[in-house]
Structure formats: structure tokens, C-alpha cells
Amino acid sequence: MAITTISSREFNQDTSGAKNAARNGPVIITDRGRPAHVLLTIEEYRRIAGGGRKIADLLAMPGIDEVELEIPRWDELPRPADLS
């Protein structure tokens, strides 16, 4: 993964070049020489952010009907510690 650094001015002058560079890794955009923003592809952002998946999306996954879920009975659950 390549990290590219460009100035705000370069970004404004060549936005498509920055977007192309983001396909190879993060693009750090500087403002007056200091890092100010990071440009990522949406795929990379979702990977880093955890994808923002919802439980409904997970339940709709192919093969979900083959997953076995064992839920313990209430009398099999751990009991709170007796500290008396």
C-alpha cells in the first residue's frame, strides 16, 4: 500500500489524480505543510470503519441457515457470585 502526500493546492488542481492515487493507498492532503485530510476509497474506508454492517445484513448472508446457534437454558446460565 502506497501512501501519497499532496498539498491542498495540488488536490484542487488535480482531483482525479488524487482519486487515482487513492486506489493504491491513502492520500494525505496537507494544508500549509501539515496533514489535514485523508482521501480513501470507499472500500478502504468501510474496511477500516468496520463496514457499518447491520444485523439485518448479517442475517441475510448466504449460508446463514446452516449456522448452528446454541442458546443455553436459563437454569444453565452462570449465577452471580454470592459475596455475603
MOJOWO-V565230 format. One record per residue. N is the residue number from 1. SS is DSSP state (H for helix, E for strand, C for the rest). PHI is phi in whole degrees, 0 to 359 (NA if undefined). NEAR is the number of other ideal C-beta (glycine too) atoms within 10 Angstrom. Layout:
n: (N & N)
ss: (SS & SS)
phi: (PHI & PHI)
near: (NEAR & NEAR)
This chain:
n: (1 & 2 & 3 & 4 & 5 & 6 & 7 & 8 & 9 & 10 & 11 & 12 & 13 & 14 & 15 & 16 & 17 & 18 & 19 & 20 & 21 & 22 & 23 & 24 & 25 & 26 & 27 & 28 & 29 & 30 & 31 & 32 & 33 & 34 & 35 & 36 & 37 & 38 & 39 & 40 & 41 & 42 & 43 & 44 & 45 & 46 & 47 & 48 & 49 & 50 & 51 & 52 & 53 & 54 & 55 & 56 & 57 & 58 & 59 & 60 & 61 & 62 & 63 & 64 & 65 & 66 & 67 & 68 & 69 & 70 & 71 & 72 & 73 & 74 & 75 & 76 & 77 & 78 & 79 & 80 & 81 & 82 & 83 & 84)
ss: (C & C & C & E & E & E & E & H & H & H & H & H & H & C & H & H & H & H & H & H & H & H & C & C & C & C & E & E & E & E & E & C & C & E & E & E & E & E & E & C & C & H & H & H & H & H & H & H & H & C & C & C & C & C & H & H & H & H & H & C & C & C & C & H & H & H & C & C & C & C & C & C & C & H & H & H & C & C & C & C & C & C & C & C)
phi: (NA & 265 & 254 & 250 & 240 & 224 & 277 & 300 & 296 & 298 & 299 & 296 & 277 & 217 & 299 & 294 & 295 & 294 & 296 & 295 & 296 & 294 & 293 & 260 & 151 & 297 & 246 & 269 & 254 & 263 & 232 & 57 & 85 & 249 & 302 & 234 & 215 & 230 & 257 & 231 & 289 & 296 & 296 & 293 & 299 & 297 & 297 & 290 & 278 & 90 & 80 & 58 & 288 & 255 & 300 & 297 & 294 & 294 & 289 & 270 & 295 & 300 & 85 & 297 & 290 & 268 & 280 & 265 & 238 & 258 & 256 & 292 & 291 & 298 & 280 & 261 & 288 & 300 & 261 & 296 & 291 & 269 & 256 & 280)
near: (6 & 10 & 11 & 16 & 12 & 18 & 14 & 13 & 11 & 14 & 19 & 11 & 11 & 13 & 11 & 7 & 14 & 17 & 13 & 12 & 18 & 19 & 11 & 12 & 14 & 19 & 23 & 15 & 20 & 16 & 12 & 7 & 7 & 7 & 10 & 13 & 11 & 13 & 18 & 15 & 15 & 8 & 10 & 16 & 15 & 13 & 11 & 10 & 9 & 7 & 11 & 8 & 10 & 9 & 7 & 7 & 10 & 9 & 10 & 9 & 10 & 6 & 6 & 9 & 7 & 6 & 8 & 4 & 4 & 4 & 6 & 8 & 6 & 6 & 6 & 7 & 7 & 6 & 6 & 5 & 6 & 5 & 4 & 3)
